[in-house]
Amino acid sequence: MLALAVALLVRRWAVQPGAPAARRPTPATPGPDGGAGAGAIRLTPSPGGAEDSTAPPEEDSFPVGRGPQGVLFDGSNVWVANQFSNTVTKLRASDGETLGTFPVGRRPLDLAFDGTSIWVTNNRTNQVTRLRAEDGAVLGTIPVGAAPAGLAYDGVMLWVANRSGGDVTRLRASDGAVLGTTAVGSNPSSLVFDGANVWVTNSGSNDVTKLRAGDGTVLGTFPVGDGPSGIAFDGINVWVANFFGKSVMKLRPGDGAVLGTYVVDDGAAGLVVAGPHLWMANTGTNRLTELRLLDGAVVERLRVGKSPAEVAFDGTYVWATNAGSNTVSRRRAR
């Protein structure tokens, strides 16, 4: 029994942000007050939402490398990190045409764009690779912490979440110099910049850390749901996807207060804001969920490929990496 318990724990926290995971047991039956006990998070159902049971049209699904994970839009093209091919694929956003595939380090997971360069975290080599966006040429490889995963750019610096290190590394974008490292929670996964501060999801400690962008000082740590993964900022509030908790939470940036917790499908992973809506990759149901920012109501659920992991928005379409089918899907945003 002990060996089984250890195995389950190892499996749970070995999951990279947005990667497929084993289904978890149904949560405990709520108590008489409608909650699950002291300190329980109250969930608000996300009503409505049309269900699209059809797979995306063939012309809106494009082959990439093995185990695609991170995805970003650089203003013209879409970039995909292929974690099991150790490559990055560049696609033309207008039609999905592959413009190039470029080798990086082992197990690339996430990407960021600083205006001229694409930055990639290499989870197994503890490095970040810098590519020239124009042609994918390698401009540098910078050592960071243990098992880097999430990546964000704040206009001056790159922020790297080091999962095994339990910390975040700051890099100067102009030359890749390491400016500092800040301890955060357990298994930091994803990051987002809100214009003044950087937020980090800690999937192992079920909380998020708020860091001052100027120097990395910890400004607060706030509890969220089970297995926080994706994170996004909508211009007003911060949103957190709880991978195992089947929920998404809206936080007030000023003090981290929870403004709402909304029930969603299994495996809530990557998040992106597209106009008045929040889009989420649901790894457990092979769907994208579109929610209204105003109240968290589900607008639509759309079928994509197997095990969607991360999402990006190009101004017209939402792009989703499908880790289980080695494709990226494109669906039109409302």
Order of alpha helices (4+ residues) and beta strands (2+ residues): alpha-beta-beta-beta-beta-beta-beta-beta-beta-beta-beta-beta-beta-beta-beta-beta-beta-beta-beta-beta-beta-beta-beta-beta-beta-beta-beta-beta-beta-beta
